[in-house]
Amino acid sequence: MEVSVRIKTSVSSKTVRNMESARVSTQGTLVEKEDGKGGKVYVWRTDLTKTKEFWQEWFQGLSKSFLAVPLPKQLIMAGSDRLDKELTIAQMQGKFKYDVIVESGHIVQEDNPKALAKSFRSFVTTFHIHEKADHQDVVTSVSGKQVFIRPA
């Protein structure tokens, strides 16, 4: 498959909804290989199906770990994502700030960077994080990994 077809597939599958972004980010996920007939094709750099046995394990206990962080928390999801029961209850109890970025696929920061920035700004303002930065740790999540930001 040609790169342009892979890019269009990323957009049509709604993995990425921003064509400009897909043109930039999709190319890095592809590698050129020989097709066995003397031609070349582009395939995904990482065959995610080889990690299938770990998919359940990656998410087990994730909601509980997120909720256990004793700091202000924000969970940002794409328009098509849903909360599990544990997160739904915690969200209704106000245990974290929850935002849904509509018109976004899996890669929210590329599809709607302005809405994401607005959400972050609201979080920082609501929880006075800009005022607490010298006194308190701040936690965020990047690709499912918790990142602690500690004052210098």
C-alpha positions in Angstrom: 0.0 0.0 0.0 1.2 3.5 -0.8 1.8 6.0 2.0 -1.0 8.2 0.7 -3.5 5.3 1.0 -2.3 4.5 4.6 -2.8 8.2 5.5 -6.3 8.2 4.0 -7.0 4.9 5.9 -5.9 6.5 9.2 -8.4 9.3 8.6 -11.3 7.2 7.3 -10.9 4.8 10.2 -11.1 7.9 12.5 -7.8 7.0 14.2 -6.8 10.5 13.3 -9.4 13.0 12.1 -7.1 15.8 11.0 -5.7 15.1 7.5 -2.9 17.6 7.9 -1.8 15.8 11.2 -2.2 12.4 9.6 0.2 13.4 6.8 2.8 14.2 9.4 2.3 11.5 12.0 1.3 8.5 9.9 4.5 8.4 7.9 6.6 7.7 11.0 4.5 4.6 11.7 5.3 3.0 8.3 8.2 1.2 6.9 9.0 0.2 3.3 9.3 -3.5 2.6 9.6 -5.6 -0.5 6.4 -7.3 -1.5 8.0 -10.5 -2.8 7.2 -9.6 -6.4 10.0 -7.1 -6.9 7.9 -4.2 -5.8 7.7 -2.2 -2.6 4.9 -1.7 -0.1 4.4 0.3 3.1 3.4 -1.6 6.2 2.9 -0.6 9.8 6.2 -0.3 11.7 4.8 -2.2 14.6 2.5 -5.2 14.3 0.2 -4.6 17.2 -1.4 -8.0 16.8 1.8 -9.5 18.3 1.0 -7.7 21.6 -2.6 -9.0 21.8 -1.9 -11.3 24.7 -1.0 -8.3 26.8 -4.0 -6.0 26.0 -6.1 -7.0 29.0 -3.1 -6.8 31.4 -2.3 -3.2 30.3 -5.6 -1.9 31.6 -6.2 -4.1 34.7 -6.2 -1.8 37.7 -5.6 1.3 35.7 -8.7 3.1 36.9 -7.9 2.2 40.5 -4.3 3.5 40.2 -5.5 6.7 38.6 -8.1 7.4 41.3 -5.5 6.6 44.0 -3.2 9.5 43.1 -3.7 12.0 45.9 -3.5 15.1 43.7 -5.9 17.0 41.4 -6.5 14.8 38.4 -7.9 15.3 34.9 -9.0 12.6 32.4 -9.3 13.7 28.8 -10.9 11.4 26.3 -11.9 11.4 22.6 -15.5 11.7 21.8 -16.0 8.0 21.2 -14.3 6.8 24.4 -16.3 5.7 27.4 -15.6 5.4 31.1 -15.7 2.1 33.0 -18.0 1.7 36.0 -15.3 2.7 38.5 -14.4 5.9 36.7 -18.1 6.8 36.0 -18.9 6.6 39.8 -15.8 8.6 40.7 -16.5 11.2 38.1 -20.1 11.7 39.4 -18.5 12.1 42.9 -16.2 14.8 41.5 -13.0 13.0 42.2 -11.4 14.2 39.0 -12.0 16.7 36.1 -13.3 14.9 33.1 -13.3 16.3 29.6 -14.4 14.9 26.3 -12.8 16.3 23.2 -15.4 15.9 20.5 -14.5 15.4 16.9 -11.3 13.6 17.9 -10.0 10.2 17.2 -7.4 8.2 19.2 -4.8 11.0 18.8 -6.6 13.8 20.6 -3.6 16.2 20.7 -3.3 16.1 16.9 -7.0 16.2 16.0 -8.0 19.1 18.2 -5.0 20.8 19.8 -6.9 24.0 20.6 -9.6 22.1 22.5 -7.0 20.1 24.4 -5.1 23.3 25.3 -8.3 24.9 26.5 -9.1 21.8 28.6 -5.6 21.9 30.2 -5.9 25.6 30.9 -9.3 25.1 32.6 -7.8 22.3 34.7 -4.8 24.4 35.8 -7.1 27.4 36.6 -9.8 25.4 38.4 -7.3 23.6 40.7 -5.1 26.7 41.1 -2.1 24.5 39.9 -0.3 27.6 38.7 -0.4 28.9 42.3 0.6 25.6 43.9 3.4 24.8 41.5 6.0 25.8 44.1 4.4 23.8 46.8 2.8 20.7 45.4 3.4 17.9 42.9 1.3 17.8 39.8 0.4 14.6 38.0 -0.6 14.2 34.4 -0.8 11.2 32.1 1.1 10.9 28.8 0.1 7.9 26.7 -1.2 6.0 29.7 1.9 6.6 31.9 1.7 8.8 35.0 4.1 11.7 34.9 4.8 13.6 38.1 5.9 17.2 37.9 7.7 18.2 41.0 8.7 21.8 41.9 12.4 22.4 41.6 
